[in-house]
Amino acid sequence: MASDDPTEIRVLAVTVDADYDDPEPLHVPPERFVDSPPPMPTPDDTEDELRADPDREYDPETHRRRHEEALAAWRLSVRAAILGRTTVETPAGPREVEVAVLE
């Protein structure tokens, strides 16, 4: 969707710094788009949960599978917490923008 409005934000990068042509994209940390992001589960968290279960014997394959499941659940919870609007800093000052998730 093109616009002739020179104040419209056309490029927004959620990446690390790099060399860009003009106009340079705005760099916004991903956490600015999520309301209270849940902590990402770590392999150690998953292992601790497995080892704490007295009815299970720990094995690496179960650990791998359970950690994949924990990450999938975390991704869904992050997606559910994506904000509809956020404020980003631009060269012209702060600007409230609508957040659109690309599928």
trRosetta pair geometry for C-beta under 8 A, 3 or more apart (Angstrom, degrees):
i j d omega theta_ij theta_ji phi_ij phi_ji
3 8 4.7 44 84 16 143 166
3 10 7.6 -154 44 -85 102 101
5 8 4.3 89 87 -25 107 107
7 92 6.9 -58 -135 41 95 168
9 12 6.0 42 155 -57 120 105
9 26 6.7 -36 -148 5 119 135
9 88 7.3 71 -105 68 162 138
9 90 6.8 -121 -89 -94 110 134
9 95 6.8 162 -42 100 124 146
9 97 6.1 -38 36 -103 146 136
10 23 7.5 98 55 58 113 129
11 23 6.7 167 33 86 126 98
11 25 4.1 -99 131 -105 110 90
11 26 7.2 148 99 13 71 72
12 25 6.2 149 -119 -170 12 102
12 26 5.3 -24 -121 59 69 99
12 28 6.3 -10 -173 11 103 121
12 88 7.2 -86 -129 -113 121 173
12 97 7.7 151 -77 141 153 169
13 25 3.8 85 -11 118 108 144
13 26 6.8 169 30 73 73 43
13 27 5.6 -30 81 -96 97 65
13 28 7.7 146 77 20 47 73
14 27 7.6 125 -110 -154 28 58
14 28 5.9 -46 -97 70 77 79
14 29 7.5 72 -147 -167 85 13
14 30 5.2 81 -173 -78 126 79
14 33 7.7 -37 -102 -11 142 136
15 18 6.9 -24 121 -2 125 116
15 27 6.8 -90 61 -126 61 97
16 27 7.8 37 -152 -145 14 135
17 27 6.7 -39 -80 -75 66 164
20 24 4.7 117 81 -124 128 74
20 25 6.1 -136 -138 8 168 84
21 24 7.8 -175 87 -79 28 58
26 88 5.8 78 146 159 149 134
26 89 7.5 172 -156 79 120 60
26 90 6.1 -58 -94 -104 137 72
28 32 5.2 -90 172 50 103 144
28 33 7.4 90 127 -41 122 98
28 86 7.9 118 -178 111 145 135
28 88 5.2 -60 -91 -123 133 115
29 32 5.3 110 71 -16 76 100
30 33 6.1 -59 -171 29 51 109
30 34 7.2 22 146 -4 77 112
31 34 5.9 -72 -147 45 46 101
31 37 5.8 -101 -130 1 86 136
32 86 5.5 114 151 176 90 148
32 88 7.1 93 143 -92 150 79
33 82 5.8 -9 148 -145 94 82
33 83 5.7 -143 -171 34 47 98
33 86 5.8 -101 -102 -22 53 155
33 99 5.6 136 -144 -129 100 145
34 37 4.3 52 116 -68 136 100
34 78 5.9 -36 -127 -160 144 81
34 81 4.9 55 -164 110 88 105
34 82 5.8 -47 -99 -97 70 49
34 83 6.6 -153 -94 -14 16 87
35 81 5.0 -135 57 -178 76 91
35 82 7.8 119 7 -160 82 3
35 83 5.4 114 -39 -71 94 91
36 81 6.4 -112 67 -158 69 138
37 78 5.8 23 -139 -119 96 92
37 81 6.2 164 -96 96 55 147
38 74 6.3 -137 87 -141 118 83
38 77 5.1 0 14 120 138 136
38 78 6.8 -116 35 -68 89 74
38 81 7.5 159 -12 -14 84 154
40 71 7.6 25 -166 -119 89 77
40 74 5.7 91 -130 175 59 154
41 45 4.9 -123 -160 74 79 138
41 46 6.1 78 160 -50 119 93
41 67 7.0 -165 118 -146 119 72
41 70 4.1 -66 71 147 165 125
41 71 6.3 -123 56 -70 108 59
41 74 5.6 -147 3 -51 95 139
42 45 4.7 107 52 -1 75 99
42 46 7.3 -142 95 -1 45 85
43 46 5.7 -56 -151 38 36 112
43 47 6.2 37 152 -21 68 105
43 63 7.4 54 -163 166 89 109
43 67 5.6 3 -111 -119 67 149
44 47 5.6 -52 -145 37 33 112
44 48 6.3 37 155 -22 66 104
45 48 5.8 -55 -151 34 29 112
45 49 6.6 28 153 -18 64 105
45 70 7.4 178 97 170 113 161
46 49 5.8 -54 -151 34 32 111
46 50 6.5 29 153 -16 65 107
46 63 6.1 116 124 -160 113 74
46 66 5.3 154 -166 108 114 104
46 67 4.1 -86 -36 -85 176 85
46 70 5.5 -143 -88 5 111 153
47 50 5.7 -58 -149 38 33 110
47 51 6.1 24 158 -13 69 110
47 58 7.3 46 -155 -140 78 129
47 63 5.8 18 -92 -134 77 121
48 51 6.0 -60 -142 42 27 105
48 52 6.1 28 157 -24 64 111
49 52 5.8 -59 -146 34 27 112
49 53 7.0 33 154 -29 61 101
49 66 7.4 -150 84 152 121 141
50 53 6.0 -53 -160 19 33 112
50 56 6.2 -88 -166 101 74 137
50 58 5.3 102 130 -110 115 87
50 62 6.4 136 -134 116 138 113
50 63 5.9 -92 -4 -93 166 78
50 66 6.3 154 -69 51 114 163
51 58 5.3 0 -87 -67 76 131
53 56 4.3 28 101 25 121 109
56 62 7.3 -164 -179 150 130 164
58 62 7.3 -145 -155 66 43 122
58 63 6.9 36 -166 -56 88 109
59 62 5.0 83 64 12 85 105
59 63 7.0 -151 94 -10 41 91
60 63 5.2 -55 -146 36 35 118
60 64 6.3 37 157 -21 69 102
61 64 5.8 -50 -149 33 31 111
61 65 6.4 27 155 -14 64 108
62 65 5.8 -57 -145 41 32 110
62 66 5.9 28 159 -16 68 111
63 66 6.1 -59 -142 41 24 106
63 67 6.2 22 159 -19 62 110
64 67 6.0 -59 -147 36 25 108
64 68 6.5 27 155 -19 62 105
65 68 5.8 -54 -152 34 30 112
65 69 6.5 29 151 -17 64 106
66 69 5.5 -53 -149 37 35 114
66 70 6.3 38 151 -22 67 104
67 70 5.4 -49 -145 35 36 114
67 71 6.4 36 154 -18 65 103
68 71 5.8 -54 -149 37 30 110
68 72 6.4 32 152 -20 64 105
69 72 5.7 -53 -147 35 32 112
69 73 6.4 31 154 -16 65 105
70 73 5.8 -55 -149 38 31 110
70 74 6.3 34 151 -22 64 107
71 74 5.4 -52 -145 36 33 115
71 75 6.4 37 155 -22 65 102
72 75 5.8 -50 -149 32 31 112
72 76 6.7 31 152 -17 62 104
73 76 5.8 -54 -153 36 34 112
73 77 6.5 31 151 -18 66 106
74 77 5.7 -57 -149 37 33 109
74 78 6.4 33 153 -19 67 104
75 78 5.8 -53 -148 35 32 110
75 79 6.3 34 153 -20 64 105
76 79 5.6 -53 -147 36 32 112
76 80 6.4 31 154 -19 65 106
77 80 5.7 -52 -147 36 33 112
77 81 6.5 24 155 -14 64 111
78 81 5.8 -67 -150 41 32 106
78 82 7.3 57 149 -52 63 82
79 82 6.0 -24 -161 -16 38 113
79 101 7.5 79 -148 -140 88 158
82 99 6.3 -148 164 124 101 141
82 101 6.0 58 130 -68 167 125
83 86 5.1 96 92 -57 143 98
83 99 5.5 96 89 12 76 149
84 98 6.7 -31 161 -149 70 75
84 99 5.9 -164 -167 44 19 97
85 96 5.8 19 175 179 115 100
85 97 6.7 171 -152 86 71 37
85 98 5.5 -42 -98 -104 80 50
85 99 6.3 -161 -86 -3 22 88
86 96 7.3 -177 99 -146 23 64
86 97 6.3 -20 65 59 68 83
86 99 5.9 52 4 -51 101 118
87 94 5.1 12 177 -176 115 111
87 95 6.8 158 -153 77 69 30
87 96 5.1 -40 -93 -92 77 64
87 97 7.4 134 -112 13 27 75
88 94 7.2 160 83 -149 30 63
88 95 5.9 -25 63 62 78 83
88 97 5.8 -3 9 6 111 125
89 93 7.5 -76 -149 -180 66 26
89 94 5.7 -41 -100 -93 58 66
89 95 7.9 127 -121 17 14 76
90 93 6.4 -5 63 58 83 31
90 94 7.2 134 18 -115 79 15
90 95 5.0 14 -1 2 126 121
92 95 7.2 48 77 -50 100 119
